Structures are given as structure tokens and as C-alpha cells.
């Protein structure tokens, strides 16, 4: 008997992603397309898999990743596909691997070093050249890409503690246009991070100018997720309004013990603004974070565990408080000695992370 399908998955518990209850069924696949779902007991496949009532579902989308380099260095994407993730959105928090039209600074400017601390992978002068590399050796996942504002600043601005000049803004804007023409889905910012703290709202609005014509999105790791969370939300929404594009707030949270309970205030503020402009949020379900170590981030956390340190690697895995005592210095001086470094920070309650 001739096979009806190239692959036949039998006895699945199907969760189809529509919100409907799971149901029992079979899945017939021809080539790279699902050809039929239902009772296929009378059919056969070249290859058949009996799931024995285990779940079959569409691939999951990881909406917030920093997989820009991983897709090139480990294209099997085992950390993601092993969890059922088939699409990763990269280039978040203002950090993208491209474009880098000049040699990346050494040591690599944090937080760009989260992608590649040596700097060898920042080898793509244009966004198109980065996409060409991905197409040459495709990763196992799909990959919508954002172009990062911090990357653009590092590529064009000489003094990162200052706002960009008019000429530098024009250069960044042209790089955004090139990225969108190459296939980027939008621009991300990390106004929370040191290389972009000096960037005024107007700088971001200007460089995001090309987004509307391409149907792009503005995605942001906001300037402040603690005491000034409402101000930062308003800044993010203003950028979306003036550029004329949807806004995505990355990993929404309210940080700091004294801000406990303010997530409800933040959510209400977001909901009111959703009535007048397109806004989305994402969040994660735990009360800690991992990022580049800095004094101002440590100050808003009740506990900091150093995850890595370039200058003092022997302290990896230890509490910042304990390290400071061992060194005989305060936390701020300890961070200076440890840097460049990263850390796990905590200090948020379940209530302040309830934006799900």
C-alpha cells in the first residue's frame, strides 16, 4: 500500500495553539507541511511515530533572546529546540550583533560583551551581511531580528556618555534603514544600560524614523524599572506615538522592595494607554534577573550573586556582599574591581512580577 504521508504522527494529544481544549488525533505531514489532522487510522506514512497520548503542539516562540551569536556559533540551537522552541526573536535590549561598520572597541563595550566578549563575531559591517551569514548556514530555528540602538551607538558615537550629535544620529538612522531593508523587524533599545543612558528621547525618536514605512516595531528595555517605572513607560509610549509604530515593553517588572505592589499601577497605566496606541509587553515568571554588573543595578537589589568576572574570576558564584567584605571595600568599589562582570540580581516580590 502506498504511503499517504511522508510522516504520520499517531495518537497525539494535540494542543493546537488556538486556545481550544486539547484533543486526541493524528497528524499527517507531506514535505514540510501539515497535510491533515484528525483520525488517520486508515492511512500510513513512510515514517510513523506513535506519541502514545503525549502532546503535539506548534513550536514555541521565545520572544526575548540574545541568540544573535548562538545562531551562528551553534546553529543546531540545541538549548532552544530541546525545549520545543522553533522561533527566537533576537537583537533585544539594544544589543544586536550587527551592524558594526568599524572595529568593535576592545575590551568589548558592555553589554555588547553578552553576545561575544572577545569581539570576533562583531564582524558584520551591515545588517544585510549578518543575514547573509545566517542564510549561508541556517540555524535550526526561525529568527525575526531586531537592530539594537546600543550597537548603533557603539558603532557611531565617540563619547557614549554624551547624546549623539546630529551627524551621528543621521548615521544611525541610515544604518536602521539598511537593516530594515535587509529584513529586520524593528529597533530595540536598552536605555537602562550605560552606553545608552545619555541618549535623550529625541535621539531614539529620530533614529527610529524609518520604522513606520516598513511596518516595524519599537522594542525596549526601558530606562528605569524601579522608582521611575511610570516615567519610563510614558517615554516608551511617546516614542511609539511619535514614530507611529507598536511598542513592546521587554520583561516588564517593578524592581526594589520599596516599589512592592506598584505592578498594579504599572499595569493600569499600560492598559489605559493601550486604548490609544498599540502596546505589548512580555515578562518572565521569576523574581530575579541576570545582566551586566553595575553599582546602580546592585543598589536596587536585595541580593547580588556574581556570575562571572573578567578581572577576578575566582569570585564567580559568590555573593557581592561577601566579596566586598573579603576585599575590605564597599560594594561600589568591589564592583569596580570585579568589572567587567555579570551578576544575578534579586529583590522583586511575586506581586511586583505579576504582569502576566
C-alpha positions in Angstrom: 0.0 0.0 0.0 1.4 3.4 -1.0 2.1 5.8 1.9 -0.4 8.7 2.2 2.2 10.8 4.1 5.9 11.3 4.4 5.5 11.4 8.2 2.5 10.2 10.2 2.3 11.1 13.9 -0.3 8.8 15.6 -2.1 9.0 18.9 -1.2 12.6 19.7 -2.7 14.8 22.4 -3.0 17.9 20.2 -2.7 21.4 21.6 -3.1 23.5 18.5 -2.4 27.0 19.8 -5.8 28.4 19.2 -6.9 28.3 22.8 -9.2 25.3 22.2 -9.0 22.3 24.6 -6.5 19.6 23.7 -7.9 16.7 21.7 -6.8 13.3 20.5 -5.8 12.9 16.9 -3.2 12.0 14.3 -1.1 14.4 12.2 -0.1 13.7 8.6 2.8 15.6 7.0 3.9 15.9 3.4 7.2 17.6 2.7 7.4 20.5 5.1 3.7 21.0 5.5 1.0 19.5 7.7 -1.4 18.0 5.3 -4.1 16.7 7.6 -5.1 16.4 11.2 -7.7 14.0 12.6 -8.4 10.3 12.6 -5.9 8.9 10.2 -6.1 5.3 11.4 -6.7 4.2 7.8 -3.6 6.0 6.4 0.1 5.1 6.6 3.3 7.1 6.4 6.8 6.5 5.2 7.8 7.2 8.7 5.4 6.7 11.6 5.7 7.9 15.2 3.3 6.7 17.9 3.1 9.5 20.6 1.1 7.3 22.9 -1.0 10.3 24.0 1.9 12.7 24.5 1.4 16.3 23.5 2.0 17.6 20.0 1.9 21.4 19.7 3.2 24.1 17.4 6.7 25.2 18.1 7.1 27.8 20.8 8.3 31.3 20.2 11.0 32.7 22.5 10.0 36.4 22.3 13.1 37.7 24.1 16.5 36.3 23.4 20.1 37.3 22.9 20.8 34.5 20.4 22.4 36.7 17.8 25.7 34.9 18.0 24.4 31.5 19.1 22.6 31.1 15.8 26.0 31.3 14.0 28.3 29.6 16.5 25.8 26.7 17.4 23.3 26.6 14.6 21.8 23.4 15.9 20.3 25.7 18.6 20.1 22.7 21.0 19.3 24.9 24.1 16.2 26.1 22.3 14.9 23.3 20.1 15.3 20.8 23.0 12.6 22.8 24.7 10.3 22.9 21.7 11.3 26.4 20.7 11.3 26.9 16.9 11.4 30.7 16.7 13.7 33.1 18.5 13.5 36.9 18.4 17.0 38.2 18.7 18.5 41.7 19.0 16.7 42.7 22.1 17.7 45.3 24.8 19.5 47.4 22.2 22.1 44.7 21.7 22.5 43.2 18.2 25.5 41.6 16.5 25.1 43.9 13.5 25.7 46.3 12.1 29.3 47.1 13.2 30.8 49.2 10.4 34.1 49.8 12.3 36.2 47.5 14.6 34.3 46.9 17.9 36.1 48.5 20.8 38.4 46.4 23.0 37.5 45.3 25.5 34.1 44.9 24.1 31.7 47.6 25.5 29.2 46.1 28.0 26.5 44.9 27.5 27.6 44.0 23.9 30.0 41.6 25.5 27.0 39.5 26.5 26.9 38.4 22.8 30.7 38.0 22.4 33.2 39.1 24.9 36.2 38.6 22.5 34.6 40.7 19.8 35.4 38.3 16.9 31.7 37.8 16.0 31.1 41.6 15.6 32.3 41.1 12.0 29.3 42.3 10.0 29.6 45.9 8.7 25.9 45.8 7.6 22.8 44.1 8.7 22.5 42.5 5.3 25.9 40.8 5.7 24.8 39.3 9.0 21.5 38.0 7.5 23.6 36.6 4.6 25.7 34.6 7.1 22.6 33.2 8.7 21.2 32.2 5.3 24.5 30.6 4.3 24.4 28.3 7.4 20.7 28.4 8.6 20.1 27.9 12.3 17.6 25.3 13.4 15.2 28.0 14.5 13.4 30.7 12.7 14.8 34.1 13.7 13.0 37.5 13.4 15.7 40.1 14.1 15.8 43.5 15.8 18.6 46.0 15.3 20.0 47.4 18.5 20.3 51.0 19.4 23.3 50.4 21.8 25.1 48.6 19.0 24.4 51.6 16.7 25.8 54.0 19.4 28.9 51.9 19.9 29.4 51.9 16.1 29.0 55.7 15.6 29.3 57.7 18.8 32.8 58.5 20.1 31.7 59.6 23.7 29.0 57.3 24.9 28.4 59.5 28.0 27.0 62.2 25.7 24.0 62.4 23.4 24.7 61.7 19.8 25.4 64.6 17.5 23.1 65.4 14.6 25.6 63.8 12.2 25.8 60.7 14.4 22.0 60.4 14.5 21.9 60.6 10.7 24.5 57.8 10.5 22.5 55.6 13.0 19.3 56.4 11.1 20.8 55.3 7.8 22.0 52.1 9.5 18.5 51.5 10.7 17.2 52.0 7.2 19.7 49.5 5.8 18.7 46.9 8.5 15.0 47.3 7.7 15.6 46.9 4.0 17.7 43.8 4.8 14.8 42.3 6.8 15.0 43.5 10.4 11.5 43.7 12.0 12.3 46.7 14.2 14.6 48.6 16.5 15.3 47.7 20.2 16.7 50.0 22.8 18.5 49.3 26.2 18.2 52.8 27.7 18.8 51.1 31.0 22.4 50.3 30.1 25.4 52.6 30.4 26.2 53.1 26.7 22.6 54.4 26.1 21.8 56.2 29.3 22.9 59.5 27.8 20.6 59.1 24.8 17.7 61.5 25.1 14.2 60.5 24.0 14.6 62.7 20.9 17.6 60.7 19.7 15.6 57.5 19.8 12.7 59.1 18.0 15.0 60.3 15.3 16.8 57.1 14.6 13.6 55.1 14.6 12.1 57.4 11.9 12.3 54.7 9.1 10.3 52.2 11.1 6.7 53.1 10.1 7.3 52.7 6.4 8.4 49.1 7.0 5.7 48.2 9.5 8.4 47.8 12.2 8.1 47.7 15.9 9.9 49.6 18.8 11.0 47.2 21.5 12.6 48.5 24.7 14.4 47.5 27.8 13.2 50.7 29.5 15.3 53.4 31.1 14.1 52.6 34.6 12.2 49.6 36.0 12.2 50.9 39.6 11.2 54.2 41.2 10.6 55.9 37.8 8.9 53.0 36.1 5.8 55.1 35.1 8.0 57.8 33.6 9.9 55.2 31.6 6.6 53.7 30.4 5.5 57.1 29.3 8.8 57.7 27.5 8.4 54.4 25.7 4.8 55.2 24.6 5.8 58.7 23.5 8.4 57.1 21.2 5.8 54.8 19.7 3.3 57.6 19.2 5.8 60.0 17.5 7.3 57.3 15.3 3.9 55.8 14.6 4.7 52.1 15.4 3.7 49.5 18.0 5.6 49.4 21.3 6.9 46.3 23.0 8.0 46.6 26.7 10.6 43.9 27.4 10.4 41.9 30.6 8.0 44.2 32.4 8.7 44.3 36.1 8.9 46.7 39.1 12.2 46.5 40.9 13.0 47.3 44.5 11.4 46.5 47.9 10.0 50.0 48.3 8.2 49.6 45.0 6.4 46.4 46.1 2.9 46.4 44.8 3.4 49.0 42.1 3.0 46.4 39.4 -0.8 47.1 39.6 -0.1 50.8 39.0 2.1 50.0 36.0 -0.4 47.5 34.5 -3.2 50.0 34.9 -1.1 52.7 33.2 -0.3 50.3 30.3 -4.0 49.4 29.9 -5.1 53.0 29.7 -2.5 53.7 27.0 -3.5 50.6 25.1 -6.8 52.3 24.3 -5.0 54.9 22.2 -1.9 53.1 20.7 -0.7 49.5 20.1 1.3 48.3 23.1 2.5 44.8 24.1 4.5 43.5 27.0 6.5 40.4 27.8 7.6 39.1 31.2 9.3 36.2 32.8 7.9 34.2 35.8 10.7 34.6 38.3 11.9 37.2 40.7 15.5 37.7 39.6 17.5 38.8 36.7 20.9 38.3 35.1 22.8 41.1 33.4 26.0 43.2 33.4 27.1 44.1 36.9 26.9 47.8 37.9 26.6 49.8 41.0 23.2 51.3 40.2 21.7 47.9 39.4 23.2 46.4 42.6 21.7 49.3 44.7 18.2 48.4 43.7 18.6 44.7 44.5 18.4 42.9 47.9 21.0 40.3 46.8 23.6 40.1 44.0 25.5 36.9 43.1 28.4 37.5 40.8 28.1 35.1 37.9 31.4 36.0 36.2 34.2 38.4 36.4 36.9 39.1 33.9 39.4 40.6 36.4 38.7 38.4 39.4 37.2 35.2 38.1 37.8 33.4 41.4 34.7 35.2 42.9 32.2 33.8 40.4 29.3 32.3 42.2 29.8 34.3 45.4 27.5 37.0 46.9 28.6 40.6 46.2 28.3 41.4 50.0 30.7 38.6 50.9 33.2 39.6 48.1 33.2 43.2 49.4 33.9 42.0 52.9 36.8 39.8 51.7 38.3 42.7 49.7 37.8 45.1 52.6 35.9 47.6 50.5 32.3 48.8 49.9 30.0 47.3 47.2 30.7 50.0 44.7 34.5 49.6 44.9 34.1 45.8 44.8 32.1 46.2 41.5 34.8 48.4 40.1 37.4 45.7 40.9 35.3 42.9 39.5 34.3 44.6 36.3 33.8 43.7 33.6 31.5 41.3 35.3 27.9 39.9 35.4 25.6 39.1 38.1 22.3 37.6 39.2 20.1 40.2 41.0 17.1 39.7 43.1 14.8 42.0 45.1 11.4 41.7 43.5 8.4 40.0 45.0 5.9 37.8 43.3 3.5 40.7 43.5 5.8 43.0 41.6 6.3 40.5 38.8 2.6 39.7 38.3 2.4 41.3 34.8 1.5 38.0 33.1 
